[in-house]
Amino acid sequence: MKLRSVLLKAAVLAAAGFALAGPAKADVTWLVNGTFDDGGMVVGHFTINVYGYLENNYNLLTTAGGTLPGFDYNPSDANITIATTANSVDFQINYQQDLHLTFAGNLGVPASNNPFAGGSPNPSWECALSYSCYIPADGPTRYIGSGFATAVPELSTWAMMGLGFVGLGGLAFRRRAVRAPLAASA
């Protein structure tokens, strides 16, 4: 009985510690799927780290539409400059081409559906042949018409969830095994 009391107190203290610590932060990987107003698409992924910055493992592919040809935005292109805010990512190539994606929600918080801020003109676009789209008259610009990003849990999150389920299963099995002999003796 004394052991049970000690374990109960330890569990309460651990739960209180987790509650005070707040939610754990982790990198958030987003899968992107959107459609431009000229019929082209943007698909791919990017990761926002725990500090709110874009990781160097992104790959976004835009397909050709009526306004622009497609392009593959990835870290192998040494000319790409990247930038992030709480709800946007920007991939700029020598100030001559730009893919800017703005979302409704915070990119540091996982969500199953984080829609683009869309419509024409809007804060989600791709442009070429202009100074970072600041002078769109100098080159073509296309805008995201619809789409969203979906957060994908990290492998470590899946592993921790699996361990939790195994632990709960083991606990349930142990309780059932302990109760069975008691029921037989009654």
HURA-V579756 format. One line per field, one symbol per residue. ss: DSSP state (@ for helix, = for strand, . for the rest). phi: phi as a letter, one per 40 degrees, with the letter a starting at -180 (. if undefined). burial: + if it has 9 or more other C-alpha atoms within 8 Angstrom, else -. A space follows every 50 residues. Layout:
# HURA-V579756
ss = ???
phi = ???
burial = ???
This chain:
# HURA-V579756
ss = .@@@@@@@@@@@@@@@@@@@@......=========....========.. ...=....====........====.....======..======...==== ===..........===........====.......@@@..========== ==..@@@@@@@@@@@@@@@@@@@@@@@@@@@@@@@.
phi = .ccccccccccccccccccccgccbacbcbcbaabcccgcbbbiaabbcc cgbcccbcabbbbcbcbbccabcaccccccbbabbdbabbbbbffbaabb bbbcbcccbcacabcccbhbcacbabbagacfgcbcccacbbbccahabb cbccdccccccccccccccccccccccccdcccccc
burial = --------------------------++++++++++++++++++++++++ -++++--++++++++-++-+--+++----+++++--+++++++-++++++ ++++--++-+---++++++--++++++++++++-++--++++++++++++ ++-+---+----------------------------
